[in-house]
């Protein structure tokens, strides 16, 4: 069978399977024309394992069928998507269109609301409509799609215009995350090539010698830079965006046996930000006690969030918020679990090692270390390498697909380059995690995965 026929069969058979699943549930697969909601997305989550091969095959089929020069140009100019999205975020376009409904609005009406130029805005929206991020209903009249609706803060337009600094406060955080990606991440990425080829920075793994430092002309690492007064909005947006990513880990988080821990066991959320992940745990496992640790500026923001959203958790002692530098001695010496979500990916090897080393003397013989991270898979076939570690091996895609499902399973590769650009840090493969843990006095015991979640739990114990 030819490659293109095999790819087409994967798509055809997969779509038939999805349609059958929808029919059995008496639901329709979500349309691009419908606003995104967690409820409308539920069917996607239930059949996620059927969706991934279709997306992988579709991308590979496009790459196979399209002329190589045309494909190369398309990928080389895909950078235009991010600044276009950034522009519509800055102009509150999604919120303006939300109030108009499916009939949409003329660009001149949108421009009158946000002081943008209507003719230029039309070109941006039309470009994004080609990527299904908006829809052009009639000439120069646009409406939201399910994709653009994910960028909705949910706030009234007049509130956004009056309180620009608070745009992403008290939101679900996804629009804030995209705002971060299309600002700091995008601008840093523009300097990747310069950073990799400059002899002064080519082999550096210092957080202060990254593409981010070139882009923003700062000698400080990104987190210190965020704490400068002029970057207050970006810090608020970043913290709000991290809340959105914390929600992504809720399913895989439940793979650990929280209910088997003794009552009042202490779970320390190391580098826990505003405590979004702890919020999920505290809501579902109230028999435990939680400590969220982070830098002073972040904990200051966390206090406001918890006092607003879960004041009873603080008052009862269920949750404590603690200023702590994870490069310093760990003050909690009776923890049952040290939990680090997307922490070590923020740091190159020698710094990540120090973070984990600081936890080792504070651990008891029964303490568990849980890293919640993306795991980078090889793009070549390597199944069976880690069969002695439960969960470490992940089934590979069938031929002719890339074994890691390529783009459809590849967010970790995107995040990996973002970490390199922003922090000179990285996502890691299983061997890299094993070596990092071993060097800091820990042993990888098992890996917990979820079919619909690209994050994994790496559970380790003291050596």
TAHUJO-V60130 format. One line per field, one symbol per residue. psi: psi as a letter, one per 20 degrees, with the letter a starting at -180 (. if undefined). A space follows every 50 residues. Layout:
psi = ???
//
This chain:
psi = pqghggghhggghgggggghggghilqqppqhiqqpqhghighghhkhhh gghggghgghgghghqpggggggghhjihigghgghghghjkhghghgih aiiaqqhhgghhhjkrpggghhhghhghhhjjhrpogrpjpqrqrhghii jpijqqghhhhhmhhjgjqkriighgghgghjeggghhhijggghhiphh igjqkpijlrhghggjlqiqrghhhhiqhikgghgggghhhhhghhhhjh ghhiiqmhiiqqpjqpponpljcjkhhhggghhimiirqqpppaqghghg hhggghhghlhhhghijhpqppppoiirppiojkqhpppoolghiiqrgh ghghghhhhghiqrijpppoporqppqqirpkqjhkiiopihqppqqqqj qqhjjchhkkhhhghghghgghjkaqrqrghhgggggghjkqpogrpprp hkpiqqpopqrq.
//
